Amino acid sequence: MDSIFLSKKEILKSIKTAENKCQFLFECGEFFYSKNVIKSEYFFNEALQLSKGKNNTMEGKALLKLGFIEKNKGNLSTSLRYFNKAKDIFKKTNDSVRFASIHFDIGYVYRYKDQKEKELEFYNRGLELSKGREEELMGKGYLHLGNYYTRLKKLDSSIYYYNKALEVFKKNNKDDRIYNVYNNVSNTYYKQGKYKKVIDIRSLVLEYAKKENNKLLITVNYHNIAAAHSKLGTYNLALKYLDSAIIVAKENNFKLRLSKSYSSLAKLNYVLKDYKNSYIYLEKHKIYSDSIFQSQLSNTIEEAELQNKLKLEKKNLQIINQKQAFDKKIYLIIISALLLLGIPMIVLLYRNSINRNKIIEGNLEKEKIKKEVLLQKFKRSEIEVKNLVADNSMRLEFLKQLLAQLKEQRKTYNSVEVKNYIKDLSFKIQQQITTESKLTLLKKKIDSVNDGFDNMLLTVYSELTKTEREVCALLRLNLSVKEIASIRNSSSDAIKVTRYRIRKKMNIPKNQNLEVFIQNLGV
């Protein structure tokens, strides 16, 4: 057996995927289940550790098998804990067959805890869940109910459910289940005092158990055959079967079975008046019984601690959920308040934005109109200047002709006085011609350099008046104050004041030349 155990562990090392490892470990556990419970438990535990926390069917199956092992050891609370965990997993994974079946297993544990109401509750719930599913499940439920009513000494009900179980198992050719029913039917016969029938049926089941190497079933039947012989008064045979039951139970660490068998040995030796052995066996019974009790107590305390821990975690979770719900409400209230306040604010801002845009558009429109008016004025001024220049040109031509005539006329007069008068008049006309020529030349220069300059001044220095812009245009031609005053028919002081205003409005530093600044302006 050890060599098989080691070989299976070696095979395990060669398996790569976790899923396949789990399956192999579980199969190994089942292989050793009826042969060596310790090795079986090892493999089931390994399968559980590998699948733990994944809430899959394999985890549930491993928990179920470990629950059976703990039950056979007498660790009923631990067994229940395993079964309940497996039940929850079967429910989550929608494994309806195993979910129904495990209710019978939980009820069976409550039988040994002597909680009859709980036991019956789980049997009935299991039957209810089994309807419409595998027929074998119904047979399992009938078998448990037959056993339940046997212990209550309701023997007619017991036989009724056993017969229903036999009908199902025979129909489905389930030999192991058939012998299980026989095993339980014998309990009913025992209650009825039909001890020879008990021995016959138990012997038949024992033969089947040995064939299947079912250690638990073997030790149970040795024990019960011994009980029947004890009732019939065949004490030596009873002692023989009890010894066999104890040997098998010791090999497999079946504490519950050892406790029961030592108790029966103590009673049997007392009947045989072997008080010494009776006392020894009674003490052994107490040792195993106390061990089971301590184990149950320890597991019950552990279970209670776990339940308290779960309750505390549940309470903490509820507090966290309540806090989160409260925070969520606060956030919703704040958001709602912000929305309620924000919507009017958004509407107001939108309206203000529209109004501002309208004002800006209005201002732009006004500026556009002003610009158009100024451009029109500028065009009119330009026309006027052109007309003036045209007049000047005509007048200049007239003055030139007049000067030529006067020069000719001077030659014909002998009078000195007349000649001096004509000479003086000619000089004045010559001065006028010079001035008019300068104006004509100036106009040409203004036309050449002033293209777009006035528009630029309107855009960049909108505070400048028309007069100031015209003076800027003349300064751009590098004309002196006197020349500008002459052109504008104004005084030099007036031109100086205009220069000062231009410098101030254009924000020109005192140390910078005004003419140079204006000449450097881009058009």
C-alpha positions as CSV (number, residue, x, y, z in Angstrom):
1,M,0.0,0.0,0.0
2,D,2.9,2.4,0.8
3,S,4.5,1.7,-2.5
4,I,1.2,2.5,-4.3
5,F,1.0,5.7,-2.2
6,L,4.6,6.7,-3.2
7,S,4.1,5.9,-6.9
8,K,1.0,8.0,-7.1
9,K,2.9,10.9,-5.5
10,E,5.6,10.5,-8.2
11,I,2.9,10.5,-11.0
12,L,1.5,13.7,-9.5
13,K,4.8,15.5,-10.1
14,S,4.6,14.9,-13.9
15,I,1.1,16.4,-14.2
16,K,1.3,20.0,-15.4
17,T,-2.0,21.8,-15.1
18,A,-3.7,22.5,-11.7
19,E,-7.0,21.2,-13.0
20,N,-5.6,17.8,-13.9
21,K,-3.6,17.7,-10.6
22,C,-6.8,18.3,-8.7
23,Q,-8.6,15.5,-10.5
24,F,-5.8,13.1,-10.0
25,L,-5.5,13.9,-6.3
26,F,-9.3,13.4,-5.8
27,E,-9.1,10.0,-7.7
28,C,-6.3,8.9,-5.4
29,G,-8.3,9.9,-2.3
30,E,-11.2,7.8,-3.6
31,F,-8.9,4.9,-4.3
32,F,-7.6,4.8,-0.7
33,Y,-10.9,5.7,0.9
34,S,-12.0,2.2,1.8
35,K,-8.4,0.9,2.1
36,N,-6.5,3.4,4.2
37,V,-8.3,6.4,5.6
38,I,-5.1,8.3,6.5
39,K,-3.7,8.2,3.0
40,S,-7.2,9.0,1.6
41,E,-7.4,12.1,3.8
42,Y,-4.0,13.2,2.6
43,F,-5.0,13.2,-1.0
44,F,-8.4,14.9,-0.4
45,N,-6.6,17.6,1.6
46,E,-4.2,18.2,-1.2
47,A,-7.0,18.4,-3.7
48,L,-8.8,20.9,-1.4
49,Q,-5.7,23.1,-1.0
50,L,-5.2,23.2,-4.8
51,S,-8.8,24.2,-5.5
52,K,-9.5,26.3,-2.4
53,G,-11.2,29.6,-2.9
54,K,-12.2,28.9,-6.5
55,N,-15.7,27.8,-5.5
56,N,-15.7,25.1,-8.1
57,T,-17.2,21.6,-8.0
58,M,-13.9,20.0,-7.2
59,E,-13.5,22.0,-4.0
60,G,-17.0,21.0,-3.0
61,K,-16.3,17.3,-3.7
62,A,-13.1,17.4,-1.6
63,L,-14.9,19.0,1.3
64,L,-17.7,16.4,1.1
65,K,-15.2,13.5,1.3
66,L,-13.3,15.1,4.2
67,G,-16.6,15.6,5.9
68,F,-17.3,11.9,5.8
69,I,-13.8,11.1,7.1
70,E,-14.2,13.5,10.1
71,K,-17.7,12.0,10.8
72,N,-16.1,8.5,11.0
73,K,-13.4,9.9,13.3
74,G,-16.2,11.2,15.6
75,N,-15.3,14.9,14.8
76,L,-19.0,15.8,14.2
77,S,-18.7,19.6,14.4
78,T,-15.8,19.6,11.9
79,S,-17.7,17.2,9.7
80,L,-20.7,19.6,9.7
81,R,-18.5,22.5,8.9
82,Y,-17.1,20.7,5.8
83,F,-20.5,19.6,4.7
84,N,-22.0,23.1,5.0
85,K,-19.1,24.6,3.0
86,A,-19.6,22.0,0.3
87,K,-23.4,22.6,0.3
88,D,-22.8,26.4,-0.3
89,I,-20.4,25.6,-3.2
90,F,-22.9,23.1,-4.8
91,K,-25.6,25.8,-4.6
92,K,-23.3,28.4,-6.2
93,T,-22.2,26.1,-9.0
94,N,-25.8,24.9,-9.6
95,D,-24.9,21.3,-8.9
96,S,-28.5,20.4,-8.0
97,V,-27.9,16.6,-7.5
98,R,-25.0,17.0,-5.0
99,F,-26.8,19.9,-3.4
100,A,-29.8,17.7,-2.7
101,S,-27.7,14.7,-1.7
102,I,-25.6,16.6,0.9
103,H,-28.8,17.4,2.9
104,F,-29.1,13.7,3.7
105,D,-25.4,13.6,4.8
106,I,-25.9,16.7,7.1
107,G,-29.0,15.0,8.6
108,Y,-27.0,11.9,9.2
109,V,-24.4,13.9,11.3
110,Y,-27.2,15.4,13.3
111,R,-28.2,11.8,14.1
112,Y,-25.0,11.2,16.0
113,K,-25.3,14.6,17.6
114,D,-28.7,13.4,18.9
115,Q,-30.5,16.3,17.4
116,K,-33.6,14.5,16.0
117,E,-35.5,17.6,14.8
118,K,-32.6,18.8,12.8
119,E,-32.0,15.3,11.4
120,L,-35.6,15.0,10.2
121,E,-35.6,18.6,8.8
122,F,-32.6,17.9,6.6
123,Y,-33.9,14.4,5.5
124,N,-37.2,16.0,4.4
125,R,-35.5,18.9,2.7
126,G,-33.2,16.5,0.8
127,L,-36.3,14.5,-0.4
128,E,-38.0,17.7,-1.5
129,L,-34.9,18.8,-3.5
130,S,-34.5,15.2,-5.0
131,K,-37.9,15.2,-6.7
132,G,-37.7,15.1,-10.5
133,R,-33.9,14.4,-10.3
134,E,-31.9,11.2,-10.0
135,E,-34.1,8.4,-8.6
136,E,-31.2,7.1,-6.6
137,L,-31.3,10.3,-4.5
138,M,-34.9,9.4,-3.5
139,G,-33.7,6.0,-2.4
140,K,-31.0,7.5,-0.3
141,G,-33.6,9.7,1.5
142,Y,-35.9,6.7,2.1
143,L,-33.0,4.8,3.6
144,H,-32.2,7.6,6.1
145,L,-35.9,8.0,7.0
146,G,-36.2,4.2,7.6
147,N,-33.2,4.4,9.9
148,Y,-34.6,7.5,11.7
149,Y,-38.0,5.7,12.4
150,T,-36.2,2.6,13.6
151,R,-34.5,4.6,16.3
152,L,-37.8,6.1,17.3
153,K,-39.2,2.5,17.5
154,K,-41.8,3.4,14.8
155,L,-41.1,0.1,13.1
156,D,-43.9,0.0,10.6
157,S,-42.8,3.4,9.2
158,S,-39.2,2.1,9.3
159,I,-40.1,-1.0,7.2
160,Y,-42.2,1.2,4.8
161,Y,-39.3,3.5,4.0
162,Y,-36.8,0.6,3.7
163,N,-39.0,-1.2,1.2
164,K,-39.3,2.0,-0.9
165,A,-35.5,2.3,-0.8
166,L,-35.0,-1.3,-1.8
167,E,-37.5,-0.9,-4.7
168,V,-35.4,2.1,-6.0
169,F,-32.0,0.5,-5.6
170,K,-33.0,-2.9,-7.1
171,K,-34.6,-1.1,-10.1
172,N,-31.3,0.7,-10.7
173,N,-29.0,-2.3,-9.8
174,K,-27.3,-0.5,-7.0
175,D,-25.8,-3.4,-5.0
176,D,-23.9,-1.2,-2.5
177,R,-27.2,0.6,-1.7
178,I,-29.1,-2.6,-1.5
179,Y,-26.8,-4.0,1.2
180,N,-26.9,-0.7,2.9
181,V,-30.7,-1.1,3.2
182,Y,-30.2,-4.6,4.5
183,N,-27.8,-3.3,7.0
184,N,-30.5,-0.9,8.3
185,V,-33.4,-3.4,8.0
186,S,-31.5,-5.6,10.5
187,N,-31.7,-2.7,13.0
188,T,-35.5,-2.9,12.7
189,Y,-35.4,-6.7,13.3
190,Y,-33.1,-6.1,16.3
191,K,-35.7,-3.7,17.8
192,Q,-38.4,-6.4,17.1
193,G,-36.2,-9.0,18.9
194,K,-35.7,-11.1,15.7
195,Y,-32.0,-11.6,16.5
196,K,-31.4,-14.7,14.2
197,K,-32.8,-12.6,11.3
198,V,-30.4,-9.9,12.3
199,I,-27.4,-12.3,12.2
200,D,-28.5,-13.7,8.8
201,I,-28.8,-10.2,7.2
202,R,-25.7,-8.8,8.9
203,S,-23.7,-11.8,7.8
204,L,-24.8,-11.2,4.2
205,V,-23.9,-7.5,4.4
206,L,-20.5,-8.4,6.1
207,E,-19.7,-10.7,3.2
208,Y,-20.4,-7.9,0.7
209,A,-18.4,-5.4,2.8
210,K,-15.4,-7.6,2.8
211,K,-15.7,-8.1,-0.9
212,E,-15.8,-4.3,-1.4
213,N,-13.1,-3.8,1.3
214,N,-15.4,-1.3,3.0
215,K,-13.7,-1.0,6.4
216,L,-16.4,1.1,8.1
217,L,-19.2,-1.3,7.0
218,I,-17.1,-4.3,8.1
219,T,-16.5,-3.0,11.7
220,V,-20.2,-1.9,12.0
221,N,-21.4,-5.4,11.0
222,Y,-19.0,-7.2,13.3
223,H,-20.3,-5.0,16.1
224,N,-24.0,-5.6,15.3
225,I,-23.6,-9.4,14.8
226,A,-21.9,-9.5,18.3
227,A,-24.9,-7.6,19.7
228,A,-27.3,-10.1,18.3
229,H,-25.3,-13.0,19.7
230,S,-25.2,-11.3,23.0
231,K,-29.0,-11.1,23.1
232,L,-29.2,-14.8,22.1
233,G,-26.8,-15.7,24.9
234,T,-24.0,-17.0,22.6
235,Y,-21.4,-14.9,24.5
236,N,-18.3,-16.5,23.1
237,L,-19.3,-15.6,19.5
238,A,-20.3,-12.2,20.7
239,L,-16.7,-11.7,22.1
240,K,-15.2,-13.0,18.9
241,Y,-17.1,-10.5,16.7
242,L,-16.4,-7.6,19.0
243,D,-12.7,-8.3,18.9
244,S,-12.8,-8.3,15.1
245,A,-14.8,-5.0,15.1
246,I,-12.1,-3.4,17.4
247,I,-9.2,-4.6,15.2
248,V,-10.7,-3.0,12.1
249,A,-11.7,0.2,13.9
250,K,-8.1,0.6,15.4
251,E,-6.5,0.1,11.9
252,N,-8.6,2.9,10.5
253,N,-8.8,5.2,13.6
254,F,-12.6,4.9,13.8
255,K,-12.9,6.4,17.3
256,L,-16.7,6.4,17.4
257,R,-16.8,2.7,16.6
258,L,-14.0,1.9,19.1
259,S,-16.0,3.7,21.8
260,K,-19.2,1.7,21.0
261,S,-17.3,-1.7,20.8
262,Y,-15.4,-1.2,24.1
263,S,-18.7,-0.2,25.8
264,S,-20.3,-3.5,24.5
265,L,-17.2,-5.5,25.6
266,A,-17.5,-3.9,29.1
267,K,-21.2,-4.9,29.4
268,L,-20.6,-8.4,28.0
269,N,-17.7,-9.1,30.5
270,Y,-19.9,-7.8,33.3
271,V,-22.6,-10.3,32.3
272,L,-19.9,-13.0,32.3
273,K,-18.8,-11.7,35.7
274,D,-15.3,-10.9,34.5
275,Y,-15.3,-7.6,36.4
276,K,-11.6,-6.9,35.9
277,N,-11.9,-7.0,32.1
278,S,-15.2,-5.2,32.3
279,Y,-13.6,-2.3,34.1
280,I,-10.6,-2.3,31.7
281,Y,-12.9,-2.1,28.7
282,L,-15.1,0.5,30.4
283,E,-12.0,2.7,30.9
284,K,-11.1,2.3,27.3
285,H,-14.6,3.2,26.3
286,K,-14.3,6.4,28.4
287,I,-10.9,7.3,26.9
288,Y,-12.4,7.1,23.4
289,S,-15.7,8.7,24.4
290,D,-13.9,11.6,26.2
291,S,-11.6,12.0,23.2
292,I,-14.7,12.3,20.9
293,F,-16.3,14.7,23.4
294,Q,-13.1,16.8,23.6
295,S,-12.8,16.8,19.9
296,Q,-16.5,17.8,19.5
297,L,-16.1,20.4,22.2
298,S,-12.9,21.8,20.6
299,N,-14.6,21.8,17.2
300,T,-17.7,23.4,18.7
301,I,-15.7,26.1,20.3
302,E,-13.8,26.6,17.1
303,E,-17.1,26.6,15.2
304,A,-18.5,29.2,17.7
305,E,-15.4,31.3,17.3
306,L,-15.7,31.1,13.5
307,Q,-19.4,32.0,13.7
308,N,-18.6,34.9,16.0
309,K,-15.9,36.0,13.6
310,L,-18.3,35.7,10.7
311,K,-21.0,37.7,12.6
312,L,-18.4,40.4,13.4
313,E,-17.3,40.5,9.8
314,K,-20.9,40.6,8.6
315,K,-21.6,43.4,11.1
316,N,-18.5,45.3,10.0
317,L,-19.6,44.8,6.4
318,Q,-23.1,46.1,7.2
319,I,-21.5,49.2,8.9
320,I,-19.3,49.8,5.8
321,N,-22.3,49.3,3.5
322,Q,-24.4,51.7,5.6
323,K,-21.6,54.2,5.6
324,Q,-21.2,53.9,1.8
325,A,-25.0,54.2,1.4
326,F,-25.0,57.3,3.7
327,D,-22.1,58.8,1.8
328,K,-23.8,58.0,-1.5
329,K,-27.0,59.9,-0.2
330,I,-24.8,62.8,0.8
331,Y,-23.1,62.9,-2.6
332,L,-26.5,62.7,-4.3
333,I,-27.9,65.5,-2.1
334,I,-24.8,67.7,-2.8
335,I,-25.0,66.9,-6.6
336,S,-28.7,67.7,-6.6
337,A,-28.1,70.9,-4.7
338,L,-25.3,71.9,-7.1
339,L,-27.5,71.1,-10.0
340,L,-30.5,73.1,-8.6
341,L,-28.2,76.0,-7.9
342,G,-26.0,75.5,-11.0
343,I,-28.8,75.5,-13.6
344,P,-30.0,79.0,-12.7
345,M,-26.3,80.1,-12.6
346,I,-25.7,78.6,-16.0
347,V,-28.8,80.3,-17.4
348,L,-27.7,83.6,-15.9
349,L,-24.2,83.2,-17.2
350,Y,-25.5,82.2,-20.6
351,R,-27.8,85.3,-20.7
352,N,-25.0,87.5,-19.5
353,S,-22.8,86.0,-22.2
354,I,-25.4,86.7,-24.8
355,N,-25.9,90.3,-23.5
356,R,-22.1,90.8,-23.5
357,N,-21.8,89.5,-27.0
358,K,-24.6,91.8,-28.1
359,I,-22.9,94.8,-26.4
360,I,-19.6,93.9,-28.1
361,E,-21.3,93.4,-31.4
362,G,-23.0,96.8,-30.9
363,N,-19.7,98.5,-30.1
364,L,-18.0,96.9,-33.1
365,E,-20.8,98.1,-35.3
366,K,-20.5,101.6,-33.9
367,E,-16.7,101.5,-34.4
368,K,-17.3,100.2,-37.9
369,I,-19.7,103.1,-38.6
370,K,-17.2,105.6,-37.1
371,K,-14.4,104.2,-39.3
372,E,-16.6,104.5,-42.4
373,V,-17.5,108.1,-41.4
374,L,-13.8,108.9,-40.9
375,L,-12.9,107.3,-44.2
376,Q,-15.6,109.3,-46.0
377,K,-14.3,112.5,-44.3
378,F,-10.7,111.6,-45.3
379,K,-11.8,111.0,-48.9
380,R,-13.6,114.3,-48.9
381,S,-10.5,116.0,-47.5
382,E,-8.4,114.3,-50.1
383,I,-10.8,115.6,-52.9
384,E,-10.6,119.1,-51.4
385,V,-6.8,119.0,-51.4
386,K,-6.8,117.7,-55.0
387,N,-9.2,120.5,-56.0
388,L,-7.0,123.0,-54.1
389,V,-3.9,121.8,-55.9
390,A,-5.7,121.9,-59.2
391,D,-6.6,125.5,-58.5
392,N,-3.0,126.2,-57.4
393,S,-1.7,124.7,-60.6
394,M,-4.0,126.9,-62.7
395,R,-3.1,130.0,-60.6
396,L,0.6,129.1,-60.9
397,E,0.3,128.9,-64.7
398,F,-1.5,132.2,-64.7
399,L,1.1,133.9,-62.5
400,K,4.0,132.6,-64.7
401,Q,2.2,134.1,-67.8
402,L,1.6,137.4,-65.9
403,L,5.3,137.6,-64.8
404,A,6.4,137.1,-68.4
405,Q,4.1,139.8,-69.6
406,L,5.3,142.3,-66.9
407,K,9.0,141.6,-67.9
408,E,8.1,142.4,-71.5
409,Q,6.1,145.5,-70.5
410,R,9.0,146.8,-68.3
411,K,11.2,147.0,-71.3
412,T,8.8,149.4,-73.1
413,Y,8.6,152.0,-70.3
414,N,11.3,154.7,-69.8
415,S,10.0,156.0,-66.5
416,V,12.2,154.8,-63.6
417,E,9.3,154.9,-61.2
418,V,7.2,152.7,-63.4
419,K,10.1,150.3,-63.9
420,N,10.7,150.1,-60.2
421,Y,7.0,149.4,-59.6
422,I,7.0,146.6,-62.2
423,K,10.2,145.2,-60.7
424,D,8.6,145.1,-57.2
425,L,5.4,143.5,-58.5
426,S,7.4,140.9,-60.5
427,F,9.4,140.0,-57.3
428,K,6.1,139.4,-55.4
429,I,4.7,137.3,-58.2
430,Q,7.9,135.3,-58.3
431,Q,7.6,134.6,-54.6
432,Q,4.0,133.5,-55.1
433,I,5.1,131.2,-57.9
434,T,7.8,129.7,-55.7
435,T,5.2,129.1,-52.9
436,E,2.7,127.6,-55.3
437,S,5.4,125.3,-56.8
438,K,6.3,124.1,-53.3
439,L,2.6,123.3,-52.7
440,T,2.3,121.3,-55.9
441,L,5.5,119.4,-55.1
442,L,4.2,118.8,-51.5
443,K,1.0,117.3,-52.8
444,K,2.9,114.9,-55.0
445,K,5.0,113.9,-52.0
446,I,1.9,113.6,-49.8
447,D,0.2,111.4,-52.4
448,S,3.3,109.2,-52.7
449,V,4.0,108.7,-49.0
450,N,0.6,109.1,-47.4
451,D,-1.1,106.1,-49.0
452,G,-2.7,104.2,-46.1
453,F,-0.8,106.3,-43.4
454,D,-4.0,108.1,-42.3
455,N,-5.8,104.7,-42.0
456,M,-3.0,103.3,-39.8
457,L,-3.2,106.4,-37.5
458,L,-7.0,105.9,-37.2
459,T,-6.5,102.3,-36.2
460,V,-3.5,102.5,-33.9
461,Y,-3.9,106.0,-32.5
462,S,-7.6,106.5,-32.5
463,E,-7.4,109.4,-30.0
464,L,-5.7,111.7,-32.6
465,T,-7.9,114.4,-34.2
466,K,-8.0,115.1,-37.9
467,T,-5.7,118.2,-37.5
468,E,-3.2,116.1,-35.5
469,R,-3.2,113.4,-38.2
470,E,-2.7,115.9,-40.9
471,V,0.3,117.4,-39.0
472,C,1.7,113.9,-38.5
473,A,1.5,113.4,-42.3
474,L,3.5,116.7,-42.8
475,L,6.0,115.8,-40.1
476,R,6.5,112.5,-41.9
477,L,7.7,114.6,-44.9
478,N,10.3,116.1,-42.5
479,L,8.9,119.6,-42.9
480,S,9.8,122.3,-40.3
481,V,7.4,124.0,-38.0
482,K,7.4,127.1,-40.1
483,E,6.8,125.2,-43.3
484,I,3.9,123.4,-41.7
485,A,2.5,126.7,-40.3
486,S,2.8,128.2,-43.8
487,I,1.0,125.3,-45.5
488,R,-1.7,125.2,-42.9
489,N,-2.0,129.0,-42.8
490,S,-1.4,128.9,-39.1
491,S,1.1,130.2,-36.5
492,S,4.3,128.4,-35.5
493,D,3.1,128.4,-31.8
494,A,-0.1,126.6,-32.8
495,I,1.9,124.0,-34.7
496,K,4.2,123.5,-31.6
497,V,1.1,123.0,-29.3
498,T,-0.2,120.4,-31.8
499,R,3.2,118.6,-31.8
500,Y,3.0,118.5,-28.0
501,R,-0.5,116.9,-28.1
502,I,0.7,114.4,-30.7
503,R,3.7,113.4,-28.5
504,K,1.5,112.9,-25.5
505,K,-1.3,110.9,-27.2
506,M,1.3,108.7,-29.0
507,N,3.2,108.2,-25.7
508,I,6.5,109.2,-27.2
509,P,9.4,109.6,-24.7
510,K,10.9,113.1,-24.4
511,N,14.4,112.0,-25.5
512,Q,13.1,110.6,-28.8
513,N,12.7,112.8,-31.9
514,L,9.1,113.2,-32.9
515,E,9.8,113.3,-36.7
516,V,12.0,110.1,-36.6
517,F,9.3,108.2,-34.5
518,I,6.6,109.1,-37.0
519,Q,8.8,108.3,-40.0
520,N,9.5,104.9,-38.5
521,L,5.8,104.0,-38.2
522,G,4.8,101.2,-40.5
523,V,1.8,101.7,-42.8
